[in-house]
Amino acid sequence: MKRKFLYFSILGIALYFGMVGCQKEYSLENGILNSPATGSLTDSLGFCLGDSVYGSYYNGITPGGDTCFVDIKVNVLTPGTYNIKSNLQNGFMFADSGFFNSTGITTVRLRPLGTPIIQVITDFLVTMDSTTCGFSVNVQDST
């Protein structure tokens, strides 16, 4: 009788710890991955944090994303996923998406999408949350 009691006691303890040890882990990090980031393109006075346009842009030629891009500064308030894009102007736009894993000011590299149509200085607007900033790209003649 003592053997059966000991056997079932050990079996019960093993089952208990086996079930507890195999439970799914729940943590705060798992919830952040699907949450959108919050942030601002402006400082506390409402001035744009800054941008830099790189590369040469020509009408009728699709700009290469490795040589043509725009770096914008973003003040990240809450980490999470982001999708930042400009408006479509003159046949092209700029965009990037990813994940901010910390708060503070960081730089986002926006890559061009599309092909400039005409030779003109083209103005773009970029929005994040309730802030909007602009930049200009000089599209040159390709001939």
C-alpha positions as CSV (number, residue, x, y, z in Angstrom):
1,M,0.0,0.0,0.0
2,K,2.8,2.4,0.9
3,R,4.4,1.6,-2.5
4,K,1.3,2.6,-4.4
5,F,0.9,5.8,-2.4
6,L,4.5,6.7,-3.0
7,Y,4.2,5.9,-6.7
8,F,1.1,8.0,-7.2
9,S,2.5,10.8,-5.2
10,I,5.7,10.9,-7.3
11,L,3.6,10.6,-10.5
12,G,1.3,13.5,-9.3
13,I,4.2,15.8,-8.5
14,A,5.9,15.0,-11.8
15,L,2.7,15.8,-13.7
16,Y,2.1,19.0,-11.8
17,F,5.6,20.3,-12.5
18,G,5.5,19.1,-16.1
19,M,2.3,21.0,-16.7
20,V,3.6,24.2,-14.9
21,G,6.9,24.0,-16.7
22,C,5.3,23.8,-20.2
23,Q,3.0,26.8,-19.9
24,K,3.3,29.6,-22.4
25,E,5.3,32.6,-21.3
26,Y,3.5,35.9,-21.1
27,S,5.6,39.1,-21.1
28,L,5.3,42.8,-21.8
29,E,7.6,42.5,-24.8
30,N,5.2,40.4,-26.7
31,G,2.5,43.2,-26.7
32,I,4.9,45.9,-27.9
33,L,5.8,44.2,-31.2
34,N,2.3,44.8,-32.6
35,S,1.8,48.3,-31.2
36,P,2.3,51.3,-33.4
37,A,5.0,53.8,-32.4
38,T,4.1,57.3,-31.4
39,G,6.4,60.3,-32.1
40,S,6.9,63.7,-33.6
41,L,8.8,65.3,-36.5
42,T,9.0,68.6,-34.6
43,D,10.6,69.9,-31.4
44,S,8.7,71.4,-28.4
45,L,8.4,74.7,-30.2
46,G,6.9,73.2,-33.4
47,F,10.0,73.4,-35.5
48,C,10.9,70.5,-37.8
49,L,13.7,68.4,-36.4
50,G,15.5,68.3,-39.8
51,D,16.0,66.4,-43.0
52,S,18.7,65.8,-45.5
53,V,18.1,64.9,-49.2
54,Y,20.8,62.7,-50.9
55,G,21.3,61.8,-54.5
56,S,20.5,63.1,-58.0
57,Y,17.0,62.9,-59.3
58,Y,16.2,63.0,-63.1
59,N,12.9,63.1,-64.9
60,G,12.0,59.8,-66.5
61,I,14.7,57.8,-64.5
62,T,13.8,55.8,-61.5
63,P,16.1,56.8,-58.6
64,G,18.1,54.1,-56.9
65,G,17.3,53.5,-53.3
66,D,20.9,53.0,-52.4
67,T,22.1,56.4,-53.7
68,C,18.9,58.5,-53.5
69,F,17.1,58.9,-50.2
70,V,15.9,61.4,-47.6
71,D,17.0,61.2,-43.9
72,I,14.5,62.7,-41.5
73,K,14.8,63.1,-37.8
74,V,12.0,61.6,-35.6
75,N,11.4,62.1,-31.8
76,V,10.1,58.6,-30.8
77,L,7.8,58.9,-27.8
78,T,6.6,55.3,-27.6
79,P,8.5,52.3,-29.2
80,G,6.7,50.1,-31.7
81,T,6.1,49.7,-35.4
82,Y,6.2,52.6,-37.8
83,N,5.2,53.3,-41.4
84,I,6.3,56.8,-42.5
85,K,5.7,58.0,-46.1
86,S,5.5,61.3,-48.0
87,N,2.8,62.4,-50.3
88,L,2.9,61.4,-54.0
89,Q,4.3,64.3,-56.1
90,N,5.6,64.5,-59.7
91,G,5.2,60.7,-60.0
92,F,7.2,59.6,-57.0
93,M,7.2,59.6,-53.2
94,F,9.4,58.4,-50.3
95,A,8.6,55.8,-47.6
96,D,10.0,53.5,-44.9
97,S,8.6,51.1,-42.3
98,G,10.2,49.3,-39.4
99,F,10.3,49.1,-35.6
100,F,11.5,51.7,-33.1
101,N,12.9,49.8,-30.1
102,S,13.6,52.8,-27.9
103,T,12.5,56.4,-27.3
104,G,14.4,59.6,-28.3
105,I,15.5,61.3,-31.4
106,T,16.5,59.0,-34.3
107,T,17.0,59.2,-38.0
108,V,14.7,57.4,-40.5
109,R,15.9,56.8,-44.1
110,L,13.0,57.3,-46.6
111,R,13.6,55.5,-49.9
112,P,12.1,56.7,-53.2
113,L,9.2,54.9,-54.9
114,G,8.2,55.7,-58.4
115,T,9.8,57.8,-61.2
116,P,9.9,61.6,-61.4
117,I,8.0,62.9,-64.4
118,I,9.0,66.5,-65.1
119,Q,12.0,68.6,-64.4
120,V,11.0,70.8,-61.4
121,I,11.7,71.4,-57.8
122,T,9.3,69.0,-56.1
123,D,7.9,69.6,-52.6
124,F,7.0,66.7,-50.3
125,L,5.1,66.5,-47.0
126,V,5.8,63.8,-44.4
127,T,3.5,63.1,-41.5
128,M,3.9,61.3,-38.2
129,D,1.0,61.3,-35.7
130,S,-0.2,65.0,-35.7
131,T,3.1,66.6,-36.9
132,T,3.9,67.4,-40.6
133,C,7.2,68.5,-42.1
134,G,8.3,69.1,-45.7
135,F,11.4,68.8,-47.9
136,S,12.2,69.6,-51.5
137,V,13.9,67.5,-54.2
138,N,15.4,69.1,-57.3
139,V,14.4,67.0,-60.3
140,Q,16.9,67.6,-63.1
141,D,16.6,67.2,-66.9
142,S,17.7,63.7,-68.0
143,T,18.6,64.7,-71.5
